[in-house]
Amino acid sequence: MARLPRSLSIALWAIAAIWVVAILAHVFDAPREIVYITFFFGLFTAVAEWLSVGRTHH
Protein backbone atom coordinates (compact mmCIF):
# COMPACT_ATOMS: atom_id res chain seq x y z
CA MET A 1 0.00 0.00 0.00
CA ALA A 2 1.33 3.42 -0.90
CA ARG A 3 1.90 5.98 1.82
CA LEU A 4 -0.17 9.15 1.90
CA PRO A 5 1.54 12.41 1.02
CA ARG A 6 2.63 14.33 4.13
CA SER A 7 0.26 17.25 3.51
CA LEU A 8 -2.74 14.93 3.12
CA SER A 9 -1.83 13.08 6.28
CA ILE A 10 -1.64 16.32 8.25
CA ALA A 11 -4.98 17.47 6.85
CA LEU A 12 -6.71 14.19 7.68
CA TRP A 13 -5.41 14.19 11.26
CA ALA A 14 -6.48 17.81 11.76
CA ILE A 15 -9.99 17.20 10.43
CA ALA A 16 -10.38 13.99 12.46
CA ALA A 17 -9.31 15.76 15.66
CA ILE A 18 -11.77 18.61 15.07
CA TRP A 19 -14.60 16.13 14.44
CA VAL A 20 -13.79 14.22 17.62
CA VAL A 21 -13.90 17.43 19.66
CA ALA A 22 -17.16 18.48 17.99
CA ILE A 23 -18.80 15.12 18.71
CA LEU A 24 -17.61 15.10 22.33
CA ALA A 25 -18.80 18.68 22.79
CA HIS A 26 -22.21 17.68 21.46
CA VAL A 27 -22.42 14.59 23.67
CA PHE A 28 -21.44 16.51 26.82
CA ASP A 29 -23.50 19.63 25.96
CA ALA A 30 -20.44 21.86 25.88
CA PRO A 31 -20.67 25.40 24.49
CA ARG A 32 -19.96 25.99 20.80
CA GLU A 33 -17.03 28.20 21.65
CA ILE A 34 -14.99 25.13 22.59
CA VAL A 35 -15.43 23.76 19.08
CA TYR A 36 -14.56 27.12 17.51
CA ILE A 37 -11.44 27.51 19.65
CA THR A 38 -10.38 23.95 18.83
CA PHE A 39 -10.99 24.53 15.14
CA PHE A 40 -8.79 27.62 15.02
CA PHE A 41 -6.12 26.07 17.22
CA GLY A 42 -6.11 22.90 15.08
CA LEU A 43 -6.02 24.92 11.88
CA PHE A 44 -3.10 27.01 13.15
CA THR A 45 -1.23 23.90 14.35
CA ALA A 46 -1.81 22.01 11.09
CA VAL A 47 -0.59 24.95 9.00
CA ALA A 48 2.46 25.36 11.23
CA GLU A 49 3.28 21.65 10.91
CA TRP A 50 2.73 21.72 7.16
CA LEU A 51 5.04 24.72 6.79
CA SER A 52 7.75 23.19 8.98
CA VAL A 53 7.62 19.84 7.15
CA GLY A 54 7.71 21.59 3.79
CA ARG A 55 10.85 23.50 4.73
CA THR A 56 12.72 20.44 6.03
CA HIS A 57 12.02 18.14 3.05
CA HIS A 58 13.03 20.42 0.17
trRosetta pair geometry for C-beta under 8 A, 3 or more apart (Angstrom, degrees):
i j d omega theta_ij theta_ji phi_ij phi_ji
4 8 4.8 -116 173 87 109 116
4 9 4.7 135 96 -62 121 91
4 12 7.4 -26 160 6 165 141
5 8 4.7 84 63 10 87 106
5 9 6.9 -156 91 -9 43 88
6 9 5.7 -57 -149 36 31 114
6 10 6.4 31 156 -19 66 105
6 50 7.9 146 127 -126 97 68
6 53 5.3 -154 155 150 141 145
6 57 7.3 154 5 -1 161 163
7 10 5.8 -52 -149 35 32 111
7 11 6.4 32 153 -18 64 108
7 50 5.8 60 -121 -135 82 109
7 53 7.8 -174 -71 86 65 132
7 54 7.8 41 -75 -70 105 103
8 11 5.6 -55 -146 38 33 112
8 12 6.2 32 156 -19 67 106
9 12 5.9 -54 -145 36 28 109
9 13 6.4 26 157 -15 63 107
10 13 6.0 -58 -149 38 29 109
10 14 6.3 28 155 -19 65 109
10 46 5.4 136 159 -156 102 88
10 49 5.5 -177 -135 101 131 121
10 50 5.3 175 101 -74 163 89
10 53 7.3 -159 -53 17 141 150
11 14 5.8 -57 -146 37 29 111
11 15 6.3 24 159 -14 66 108
11 46 6.8 90 -95 -174 46 136
12 15 6.0 -56 -144 40 29 107
12 16 6.1 29 157 -19 65 110
13 16 5.8 -56 -143 38 28 111
13 17 6.3 29 158 -20 64 107
13 46 7.6 170 80 -107 91 107
14 17 5.9 -56 -148 35 28 110
14 18 6.5 25 155 -17 63 107
14 42 5.1 138 -158 165 88 104
14 43 7.0 98 -178 -88 134 42
14 45 7.4 172 -111 82 108 93
14 46 3.8 0 -83 -79 147 141
15 18 5.8 -55 -148 37 32 110
15 19 6.4 32 154 -18 65 107
16 19 5.8 -56 -149 37 31 111
16 20 6.4 34 154 -22 65 104
17 20 5.7 -52 -149 33 32 112
17 21 6.5 29 154 -15 64 105
17 38 7.8 -142 134 171 93 111
17 42 5.6 180 92 -123 120 135
18 21 5.8 -55 -150 38 32 110
18 22 6.3 33 152 -20 65 108
18 35 7.7 81 -170 -163 81 80
18 38 6.2 154 -122 125 70 104
18 39 5.5 65 -135 -101 123 70
18 42 5.2 -151 -67 65 98 165
19 22 5.5 -54 -144 37 32 113
19 23 6.2 31 158 -18 66 105
20 23 5.9 -55 -147 37 29 108
20 24 6.3 24 156 -13 64 109
21 24 5.9 -58 -144 42 29 108
21 25 6.1 33 156 -22 65 108
21 34 7.1 -144 170 137 109 96
21 35 6.1 155 122 -114 103 67
21 38 4.4 -123 134 146 166 168
22 25 5.7 -54 -145 36 28 112
22 26 6.4 29 154 -19 62 106
22 35 5.0 65 -101 -127 76 123
22 38 7.9 -153 -52 77 68 136
23 26 5.7 -55 -151 35 31 112
23 27 6.3 30 153 -19 66 106
24 27 5.6 -52 -143 37 34 111
24 28 6.1 6 165 5 68 112
24 30 7.5 24 119 6 74 133
25 28 6.5 -69 -138 53 24 91
25 30 3.9 -88 -147 58 77 117
25 31 7.8 -70 -167 63 114 30
25 32 7.6 105 152 -106 140 35
25 34 5.2 178 -111 83 130 122
25 35 5.2 -123 37 -57 167 100
26 29 7.6 23 -175 -74 27 36
26 30 7.8 -57 -37 36 22 83
30 34 4.9 -31 145 27 127 148
30 35 7.7 134 98 -33 112 86
31 34 5.8 116 72 -8 72 94
32 35 5.6 -55 -164 37 53 110
32 36 6.2 50 143 -19 79 105
33 36 5.4 -54 -146 39 38 113
33 37 6.0 38 156 -20 70 104
34 37 5.9 -53 -145 37 28 109
34 38 6.2 27 155 -16 62 110
35 38 5.7 -57 -146 40 29 111
35 39 6.2 36 153 -26 64 105
36 39 5.6 -51 -148 31 30 115
36 40 6.6 20 159 -10 64 105
37 40 6.2 -60 -149 41 30 103
37 41 6.0 26 155 -15 66 112
38 41 5.7 -57 -139 43 30 110
38 42 5.8 30 160 -18 66 111
39 42 5.9 -59 -144 40 23 108
39 43 6.1 24 157 -20 62 109
40 43 5.6 -50 -141 37 31 113
40 44 6.2 33 157 -18 64 106
41 44 5.8 -55 -147 38 29 110
41 45 6.2 26 155 -16 64 110
42 45 5.7 -56 -141 40 30 110
42 46 6.0 30 159 -20 66 108
43 46 5.9 -54 -143 37 26 109
43 47 6.4 24 158 -15 62 108
44 47 6.0 -58 -148 38 27 108
44 48 6.2 27 154 -19 64 109
45 48 5.6 -55 -145 38 30 112
45 49 6.3 29 156 -17 65 106
46 49 5.8 -54 -146 38 30 109
46 50 6.2 32 154 -21 64 108
47 50 5.6 -53 -144 37 31 113
47 51 6.2 30 156 -17 65 107
48 51 5.9 -56 -147 38 28 109
48 52 6.3 23 157 -15 64 109
49 52 5.8 -58 -144 40 30 107
49 53 6.1 26 159 -16 67 108
50 53 6.0 -56 -143 39 26 107
50 54 6.2 29 156 -22 62 111
51 54 5.7 -56 -145 36 28 114
51 55 6.5 25 158 -18 63 107
52 55 5.9 -56 -148 35 31 109
52 56 6.5 20 158 -13 64 111
53 56 6.1 -64 -146 40 31 104
53 57 6.1 8 165 -4 68 117
54 57 6.6 -69 -137 44 23 97
54 58 6.9 35 164 -42 60 105
55 58 6.6 -47 -151 6 27 114
